[in-house]
Amino acid sequence: MTYNDGFDNNPDVEVFCGGENEKSAAGAACWRQGNLLHFGFEQDPSELNEEGRRLLLNSIAYISAFKEDRPIAVTPSVFAGRVGLPRTYLDRRMRGKADRSELKWMITPALFDKVTAMDAAQLKKWYDENRGFLHPGESPERFLEVDEQARKVGAPFDELSFFERCIAKLGESEVAEVLHRYAPVETEKLKTSAEWSQWLKENKDYLFFSDQGDYRWYVDPLAKKRHVPSAALRGPARASK
């Protein structure tokens, strides 16, 4: 099974069956990304029991309805090299009761030393103030660190207000660089405030942010095609009519 760790916040992802074995019931046993089905059981279909075969057939029947939906966000494989971890990994260690020492393989050494010196209340306060600016750094390990350039913009890069702040400050040093770091890849040719403002007006309702590997905004093409806000086009609603 797979832990979603915020992955199902992406509009093209739908977890429709959980389960429990070595992992908790929060693990996703059957889920889809766009028109792709993840059936989280290792057995060959011939080895499945009656309930398993029915679950497989029902999953195939369900996914067949999603003829227009496609995977949107880029999610690099962990088998191809180190990727930036989603911040949900940090949530359990910064805000919850999970072992704080595990942060050592998630964040930069300097940041690890800083946060582990804090008590629980200080750590929660620091994390609430800085979560929206944590991103993978340039180290080979892709450890998470605070993006100081993004902090200067004055809005977390995973909130829509980030675009408005950047557009308003576009003439200032490093702002364009920060904007292109998190904006959808298709915006790389946009330069002026007028161009960015027009783009934002056309796409605002269809934008979503994903930190599942690449920490970037995306435009939901299916929502834009149907003229339905991406936040409202989820789950079965994304099936073809």
N, C-alpha and C positions, 0 to 999 in steps of 0.2 A: 504494500500500500504506500501511498504518497501523502506526506503532510503538505497542505496547500500553502501555509506560511504567507498568506496574503495574495497568493497567486490567483485565487478566485475573485479578487477585486477587479481583475481585467474583464471587460465585457464579453470577450470571446471564450471565456472559461466558465464551465458549469460542472460542479460536482453533484452528481445525482445519485450516488450510492456510497455510503460510508461502510465501515466494518471494523472488526476488532480481532487482532491476533497478537503478534508481539508488540504492535503499536496500539495506541488508544483508538476509540471510536471516532476521534477527530480526523483520523487518516482517511484519505479518499481512495476508495476501492475502485470505483468506476467514475470517470469524468471525461469531459471532452474539451478540446481547444479548437474552436471553429468547427470544421468538419472532420476532425481527427478524434478517434476514440481511444481512450486508455482503459484497458480491461486489466485490472491489477491482480491477476491470478496466473501463476506460472504453469499450471497443468495444461497439457494438450486437451483440446475439446473432448477427445475420446476418453479422457481420464476424469472428466468432470462428472459429478453425480447429477441426478435429475434437476435439482434446484440450480446447480451451476450452469447446466446447459440452457435452461430456460432464461437465466439471467443474461447469458451471452447472447442468445437470440433476441431478447427484448432490447438489449443494449445496441445491437446492430440495427434493429428496426427503428430505434429512437434516433440514432445518429444519421440514418438515411434521410431524415427530414430536413437536415441542415445543408441544403444544396448551395446556398449563397454565402454562408458564413465561412470565414477562413481564419487561421491563426494570425494574430496581429503582432503582438510584442515579440521581440527577439529575446530568446532565452538560451544563452550559450550553454552547451553541455559541460558539466563538471568533469567529464572524462577527457575533454580537449585541453584542459588547463585550468588554472585558478580563476574564478570569477568573483565579482563583488557580491557579498552575501546580502540578501534582503534584510531590511531593518527589523523585520519581525523576529529575526534571530536575536537581536539585541533587546527587544521589548521584554522578553522573559528574564533576561539577566539584569537589565537596568531598572525595571519596574516590578518584576515578579520576585519569586523566591529561588529561581534557578541559580546554580553555582556561578558566582561572579568571576571566578578564576577562568571560566571557559571563554571569557572575552578576549583572552590572550591570543587566540587564533582567529579573531574577528576584526580587531581594531589595531591601529598602529601601536608600537611599543610605547611611544611617548604619551599617547592618549590613554593607554592601559594604565600606565603609572599614575596618570592624573586622576582617573575616575576611581581606581581602587583605593586611593587615599581618602575618598569621601565616605561619610556615613550614609546610611540608606536615604535619609531625607534630602541631604545635599545632592546625592546622585540622581534621585528622581527629579529634583528641581532642575539640575543641569541638563538632564536628558530631555525633559519637556521643552526646554528653551532651545536645544540644539539639534533635536532629531531631524527637523526639516532641512538641515544643512549637512547632514552626514552622507558621504558618498565614497565610492572606491577611489583610493589614491593611485598614484602612478607606480607604486612598488610592484615587483613581480607577484607578491602575494595578494595584491589587490585589497589590502586591509582598508577598512573604513576609517575616514578621518573627516574633520570639519572642513567644508569648502569655504575658506575665508573670503574668496571673491564673491560667492553667492550671498554670504552674510552681509556684505557691503550693499547689496541691492536692497535689502530690507524686507524681503518676503521669502519664505521657504520655497525652494524650487519645485516642490510637489503641489503647490497651490496655484490656482488660476491667477491670483493677484501677482504672482511672479512675472507673468507676461506684461501686465499693465505697468508694474514698477520698472521693468527693463526698458520697455518702449519709452516711458517718460524720461529715462536717464540714458538713452541710447548714445548720446554724444559724449558721455563720460568714459574715462579710461576703463578698459577690461569688461565693460557691460556687454558689448556685442559678443565677446568671447564666451562669457557665462551663458548668455541667451542661447547661442548655438550649441553649447554643451548639452543642454537639456531639451531643447525644442526638437520636434520631429525632424528626421533627416531630410525630408523633402523641402525644408525651409532654408537650406544652406545658401540659396541665392538671394534671399531677402536681405536688404541692407538698410533702407530708410525707415523712419518712424511711420511714414504714410503706408509703406508696403506692409509692414508688420501689423499695423492697426487694421488694415483691410483684411489681412489673413486671419487675424484673431476674430474679427466680426463674422467671417464666413465659417469659422471652424470651432468657435467657443463651445457650442453645445455638444460637440462630438469628440472632445479631447479627454484623454485619461492618462495618468502617470503610472509607470510600472518600474519598480526597482528590482525586478527579478533578473538580475544579471547586468543590465546595461543602464539603468537609471536614466530613463528618457520618457518624454511625452510622445503620445501617438494619437493619430486621428482614427476614429472608428469608421471605416469605410461603409459598413453596412448601415450604421445609424445615419450617416450623411446621405446615403443613397435613398433611404426611406424618409428622410426629414424628421427623424425621431431623436430626441436627445439620447446620447449614449447611456446616461444613467437610468433611463426608462426602458432601454432595450436590452433586457437580460433574460437568461434562461430560455425557456420554450418560446418566448416571443421572437427569438432570432431565427426560428425555423422558417422555411420557405412556405408561402401560402399554397 
